[in-house]
Amino acid sequence: MTEELITSWLRQQLDEDERVAQPAYDFTCGTDDYFDVYYMAVPLQVHANRWCPARVLREVEAHRRILAAHRPGSDPCDAHDASLRTIECETLRLLASIYSDRPGFRQEWAPE
């Protein structure tokens, strides 16, 4: 896995999440107000409220910060094998796994 490739792909996924969530967030007047989901069954209401656009946008920002901390050449997770050789940390693979159903995901990125 090249860090640059997976990082670039992850940024595209985050941009797409933001592109979809931002108009919905703007529709709620830029607040954490939840959508009017009175017509949904209670379990669906709970789910919809937990995945409100404000939360999605906070998650996008958090993931972008994680990507920034994992810039090529850095070792923020201090990942080493038994011989103390630096190895890939699982962080980028774990983030990518969230989007495993999207085009462009590579099976080699799946967490081990």
N, C-alpha and C positions, 0 to 999 in steps of 0.2 A: 504494500500500500504506500503510495506516495502521499505525504501529508498535504502537499499543495493541491493535489487532485481532490482528495476527500474534503479538504477545507473549502475549496472553490465550490464543489457540489453542495456542501452544507449551506454555504452562504446563499446559493440560489434557492434552496428550499426555504430558508428563513425569509428571504425577500418575498417569496410567493405567499407564505403564511401572513406576512405583514400586509401584502397587497390585498389579500382577501379580508383580513380582520379590520384594517383601518377604516374602510367605508362603514362597516357595521358599528364600529366604535364612534365614528363621527355622527352616525344616525342617532345614537343614544346621547347626543349633546356633549360628547367628550367626558362622560362621567362613567362611574362603575355601575350605573343603573342597569338593571337586567331587562331583557326583552319581556314583553307582555306575552306570557306563555300560558294564559289561563285555559286555553282550549286543549292543552296537552295533559296526558295522564301524569300523576304526581312524579313517578320515577323519571319521566322525560323532562319535567320541569326542573328537577334537581340537577340532572345532567346538563341541561341547557344553561342553567345559572352558573354552574361550575366552569363551563367553557365559554364564558362571556368574552367578547372581543378584548376587553381590558386585560383579562388574564392572558389571552393568547399573545397580546403585544408585550406584556411583561416577560413572558416566557421567551419570546423572540429576542428581546434585549438581553436576558440572562444567557441564552445560548450564544449570542454574538460575543459577549464578554468572555465566555469559556473559550470560544474560538480564538479570540485575541490573545488570551493567555497561552494558547497552544500554537503560537506562531512557529513556523519552521526554524529549527535550530535551538528552540527552547526546550526545557525539560521540567515543566511545572509539576509533573507527578512524580518525578524522581524514580522512574520505573527502571528496575535493574533485575537481572536474573541472579541465580545463585552464585555466579562467578563475578558479580558486580559489574557486568557489562550493561550498558544502557540498552533498553529495549523499548519498543513502542508501548505507550500507555494505551489503555482501552478507552479512554475518554472519547476520542473522536469516533471510534467504532460504535460506542454506545449511543452517541448523539445521532449518528447516521442511521442506526437501527430503527429509530423512530419513524423514519421515512422509507423503510424497506419496501413499501408498496408503490413507491413513486418511480417513474422512468429515470434511468440513469444510475439507480442503486446497483452496486456491484456485490455479488455474493461474497467476495473476498473481504468486504468491509464488515461482514457480520461478526459480532463479538464471539470470542471463542469460549 
